[in-house]
Amino acid sequence: MKNRQVVLKSHPNGIPQPTDFELTDAETPTPGPGQMVVRNLYFSLEAAIRGWLDGKANYFEPIPLGGAIRGPSVARVVESNLDGYEAGEIIFGLHHWEDYSLSDANTILLSKLQPREGIPLSYYSGGLGGSGQTAYVGLHEIGKIQSGDTVLISAAAGATGSMACQIARLRGCTVIGIVGSEDKARLITEELGAHGAINYKTEDDLVAAIQKACPNGVDVYYDNVGGRTLDAALACMNTFGRVIGCGMISDYNNQDNPTPIYNMWKLVEKELTMRGFLLYTYMDQVPAAMDQLHDWVAAGDIRILENVTEGIANAGYAYSEMMKGATIGKNLVKVDTDED
Ligand SMILES: NC(=O)c1ccc[n+]([C@@H]2O[C@H](COP(=O)([O-])OP(=O)(O)OC[C@H]3O[C@@H](n4cnc5c(N)ncnc54)[C@H](OP(=O)(O)O)[C@@H]3O)[C@@H](O)[C@H]2O)c1
């Protein structure tokens, strides 16, 4: 069987370009004891992958030149020697951008999916996958959101941000999103129920813009971007506010020169809690999060936004578009196979 694979051709200089990736043919793996071979169906494009493309360790080993791109996927088990997993089952896990991957009990994020009737399988790569789970865990466990809080969310039209906006709204919070275009601002206020939006690309004074949109101050800041936006948000926090450190995408394309943060004194002055987290540390909370998210989606209370790119050959292009901010919602690649 042919196993197409997307490998790293060159270390990106800034925003990854489609030419930094290359489609090659590899051997189809055979499962050893305790392993299974899975057929990848959807790649979940993650901002975190950018940190693995520079040749430096970044909470995982760097991806070497010529190495397959590591990333989570929804996949179907083809052949299994792993207890508890059988051919035909649908799983999620950190695999590689290729037709067939090896998976075992040590695969990060490995979980068996039980797709519900009427729910598209692709949702399990995004809103009902890592993005929705990250938003849910971040808001509840790290941000300790309460009804009535003012919650400020950056990259609010993205995969994680669009879910965070809707979850916080459903929990009775006032939600203000920060986004990079007028179209995204319209989308989050008119379709996702955010109470306000700020376009950071057209605001010279971001602190003033946040203060105007949040006249009672910010209780919880869900930080997806870091940099200039984090700095401005710190200046607008209420006493005992919480800053959720989910990601810092604004610095991912330029990690050797991170943006300075000037407003750290606010941590003391406002007695803030600022806490980072990685979803995989909180996997015990995922089943409850999934139950709630499924219910909201089934009831029509949450809208899942997706940007689907067809074909494994286009994975590099799709990733480049995502990392330049050109997309809305969850970015995923539908692998061109006859399966669902
Ligand atoms: N902690 C965890 O376990 C965990 C898990 C998943 C994701 N994350 C983090 O969550 C964040 C969002 O990830 P995602 O997968 O949901 O991606 P995403 O938000 O769907 O996609 C990227 C979006 O980020 C924004 N962006 C890109 N470059 C930017 C820049 N230079 N400055 C400001 N914003 C920029 C763009 O939106 P605009 O047009 O609005 O700028 C872009 O559309 C990332 O920081 C990621 O690392 C963390």
The ligand as an SDF file (V2000), in Angstrom:
LIG
                    3D

 48 52  0  0  0  0  0  0  0  0999 V2000
   -2.7050   25.0950   25.5270 N   0  0  0  0  0  0  0  0  0  0  0  0
   -3.1630   24.1560   24.7180 C   0  0  0  0  0  0  0  0  0  0  0  0
   -3.2820   22.9730   25.0780 O   0  0  0  0  0  0  0  0  0  0  0  0
   -3.5590   24.5560   23.3330 C   0  0  0  0  0  0  0  0  0  0  0  0
   -4.2680   23.6720   22.4780 C   0  0  0  0  0  0  0  0  0  0  0  0
   -4.6620   24.1310   21.2030 C   0  0  0  0  0  0  0  0  0  0  0  0
   -4.3180   25.4260   20.8030 C   0  0  0  0  0  0  0  0  0  0  0  0
   -3.5990   26.2210   21.6470 N   0  0  0  0  0  0  0  0  0  0  0  0
   -3.2330   27.6000   21.2670 C   0  0  0  0  0  0  0  0  0  0  0  0
   -4.4160   28.3060   20.9500 O   0  0  0  0  0  0  0  0  0  0  0  0
   -4.0760   29.3610   20.0400 C   0  0  0  0  0  0  0  0  0  0  0  0
   -5.0460   29.2900   18.8660 C   0  0  0  0  0  0  0  0  0  0  0  0
   -4.7920   28.0740   18.1630 O   0  0  0  0  0  0  0  0  0  0  0  0
   -5.8270   27.5060   17.1140 P   0  0  0  0  0  0  0  0  0  0  0  0
   -5.3680   26.1570   16.7170 O   0  0  0  0  0  0  0  0  0  0  0  0
   -7.1910   27.6630   17.6600 O   0  0  0  0  0  0  0  0  0  0  0  0
   -5.5720   28.4660   15.8780 O   0  0  0  0  0  0  0  0  0  0  0  0
   -6.5940   29.4540   15.1720 P   0  0  0  0  0  0  0  0  0  0  0  0
   -6.9730   30.4860   16.1800 O   0  0  0  0  0  0  0  0  0  0  0  0
   -7.6620   28.7210   14.5000 O   0  0  0  0  0  0  0  0  0  0  0  0
   -5.7720   30.0920   13.9560 O   0  0  0  0  0  0  0  0  0  0  0  0
   -4.8850   31.0360   13.9880 C   0  0  0  0  0  0  0  0  0  0  0  0
   -5.4690   32.4760   14.1890 C   0  0  0  0  0  0  0  0  0  0  0  0
   -4.5620   33.1410   15.0470 O   0  0  0  0  0  0  0  0  0  0  0  0
   -4.5200   34.4950   14.7140 C   0  0  0  0  0  0  0  0  0  0  0  0
   -3.1320   34.9370   14.4630 N   0  0  0  0  0  0  0  0  0  0  0  0
   -2.2460   34.4170   13.5860 C   0  0  0  0  0  0  0  0  0  0  0  0
   -1.1180   35.1350   13.6080 N   0  0  0  0  0  0  0  0  0  0  0  0
   -1.2970   36.0880   14.5230 C   0  0  0  0  0  0  0  0  0  0  0  0
   -0.5030   37.1600   14.9850 C   0  0  0  0  0  0  0  0  0  0  0  0
    0.7300   37.3660   14.5090 N   0  0  0  0  0  0  0  0  0  0  0  0
   -0.9940   37.9610   15.9490 N   0  0  0  0  0  0  0  0  0  0  0  0
   -2.2330   37.7520   16.4540 C   0  0  0  0  0  0  0  0  0  0  0  0
   -3.0470   36.7610   16.0320 N   0  0  0  0  0  0  0  0  0  0  0  0
   -2.5750   35.9600   15.0700 C   0  0  0  0  0  0  0  0  0  0  0  0
   -5.2810   34.6900   13.4060 C   0  0  0  0  0  0  0  0  0  0  0  0
   -6.5070   35.3050   13.7120 O   0  0  0  0  0  0  0  0  0  0  0  0
   -6.6960   36.9040   13.6120 P   0  0  0  0  0  0  0  0  0  0  0  0
   -7.0310   37.1840   12.1840 O   0  0  0  0  0  0  0  0  0  0  0  0
   -7.7950   37.1720   14.5410 O   0  0  0  0  0  0  0  0  0  0  0  0
   -5.3770   37.5050   13.9880 O   0  0  0  0  0  0  0  0  0  0  0  0
   -5.4700   33.2660   12.9250 C   0  0  0  0  0  0  0  0  0  0  0  0
   -6.6570   33.1180   12.1590 O   0  0  0  0  0  0  0  0  0  0  0  0
   -2.6240   29.1510   19.6390 C   0  0  0  0  0  0  0  0  0  0  0  0
   -1.8070   30.0370   20.3650 O   0  0  0  0  0  0  0  0  0  0  0  0
   -2.3540   27.7120   20.0450 C   0  0  0  0  0  0  0  0  0  0  0  0
   -1.0050   27.4700   20.3310 O   0  0  0  0  0  0  0  0  0  0  0  0
   -3.2310   25.8110   22.8810 C   0  0  0  0  0  0  0  0  0  0  0  0
  1  2  1  0
  2  3  2  0
  2  4  1  0
  4  5  1  0
  4 48  2  0
  5  6  2  0
  6  7  1  0
  7  8  2  0
  8  9  1  0
  8 48  1  0
  9 10  1  0
  9 46  1  0
 10 11  1  0
 11 12  1  0
 11 44  1  0
 12 13  1  0
 13 14  1  0
 14 15  2  0
 14 16  1  0
 14 17  1  0
 17 18  1  0
 18 19  2  0
 18 20  1  0
 18 21  1  0
 21 22  1  0
 22 23  1  0
 23 24  1  0
 23 42  1  0
 24 25  1  0
 25 26  1  0
 25 36  1  0
 26 27  1  0
 26 35  1  0
 27 28  2  0
 28 29  1  0
 29 30  1  0
 29 35  2  0
 30 31  1  0
 30 32  2  0
 32 33  1  0
 33 34  2  0
 34 35  1  0
 36 37  1  0
 36 42  1  0
 37 38  1  0
 38 39  2  0
 38 40  1  0
 38 41  1  0
 42 43  1  0
 44 45  1  0
 44 46  1  0
 46 47  1  0
M  CHG  2   8   1  16  -1
M  END
$$$$
